Structures are given as C-alpha cells and as structure tokens.
Amino acid sequence: MAQLSDKRLNQLKESIPKIVGLRIKELRNERGLTQTELAELVGKDRQYLYKIEKGRVTPNVVTISALVYALEISLTDFFDFKI
C-alpha cells in the first residue's frame, strides 16, 4: 500500500472540493435546475450550494449523498472521475 505524502495530501485537499463542485454544477445544469431549486431540494441555502460549486467549502458525505439523490444519480456514477 502506498503512503500518502504531505504534498499529495495538500494537493488533494485543494483539488477535490473543486472537482466535486464542478461535478455538482454540471449535473445540476444538465437537469435544468437553478442553484436555488437544488438547494431547496436538499434543505440547504443557495449561498452554501454556490460555495460548494465554487470549491470554497467541502461538503460532508451526507450533503454529497443528498445532492446526488436529488440529482438522480448514484454515488458510484457521481464519483466516476480521476483525481
């Protein structure tokens, strides 16, 4: 098993929120939803969703799961990207 260096960990901390945010935005747009509409579906406010989409905050696994459910996609498909 490979050990994760501090440098790589910091790279992941910086890139993953941006990748997750872009993925949510992409899926939201494909479904024709506004930020407000998606935020309401998952019980969050639009500003929080905006920050997620911009990669400014890192949503927890429950929030990601709620967003994925609202976007009608599986977690497996949502996380089908390279890091």
C-alpha positions in Angstrom: 0.0 0.0 0.0 1.4 3.4 -1.0 1.9 6.1 1.7 0.3 9.5 1.1 2.9 12.3 1.3 2.1 15.6 2.8 2.5 17.3 -0.6 0.0 14.9 -2.2 -2.5 15.2 0.7 -2.4 19.0 0.3 -2.9 18.7 -3.5 -6.0 16.5 -2.8 -7.4 19.0 -0.2 -7.1 21.7 -2.8 -8.4 19.9 -5.9 -11.2 17.6 -4.6 -13.6 20.3 -3.5 -13.2 22.0 -6.9 -13.8 18.7 -8.7 -16.8 17.9 -6.6 -18.2 21.4 -7.0 -17.8 21.3 -10.8 -19.4 17.9 -11.0 -22.5 19.1 -9.0 -22.8 22.2 -11.1 -22.5 20.1 -14.3 -25.2 17.7 -13.2 -27.5 20.5 -11.9 -27.2 22.3 -15.3 -27.9 19.1 -17.2 -31.2 18.7 -15.2 -32.2 22.3 -15.8 -32.1 23.2 -12.1 -31.2 26.5 -10.6 -28.9 26.7 -7.5 -32.0 27.8 -5.5 -34.0 24.8 -6.7 -31.3 22.3 -5.9 -30.6 23.9 -2.6 -34.2 23.7 -1.6 -34.4 20.0 -2.6 -31.7 19.2 -0.1 -32.6 21.6 2.6 -29.6 24.0 2.2 -29.5 27.6 1.2 -28.4 28.8 -2.2 -25.3 30.5 -0.9 -24.0 27.2 0.6 -24.6 25.5 -2.8 -22.8 28.3 -4.6 -19.8 27.8 -2.3 -19.8 24.1 -2.9 -19.9 24.6 -6.7 -17.0 27.1 -6.5 -15.0 24.6 -4.4 -14.9 27.1 -1.5 -16.3 24.6 1.0 -16.0 20.8 1.3 -19.4 19.2 1.8 -19.6 16.3 4.1 -20.7 12.8 2.8 -24.3 13.3 3.9 -24.6 16.5 2.0 -23.0 15.0 -1.1 -25.3 12.0 -0.8 -28.4 14.3 -0.6 -27.3 16.3 -3.6 -26.6 13.1 -5.6 -30.0 11.7 -4.6 -31.7 15.0 -5.7 -29.8 14.9 -9.0 -31.0 11.3 -9.5 -27.5 9.8 -10.0 -25.7 7.0 -8.0 -22.8 7.8 -5.8 -20.7 5.5 -7.9 -21.5 7.4 -11.0 -21.0 10.8 -9.3 -17.5 9.8 -8.2 -16.5 8.4 -11.5 -13.7 10.8 -12.1 -9.9 10.8 -11.9 -8.0 12.7 -9.3 
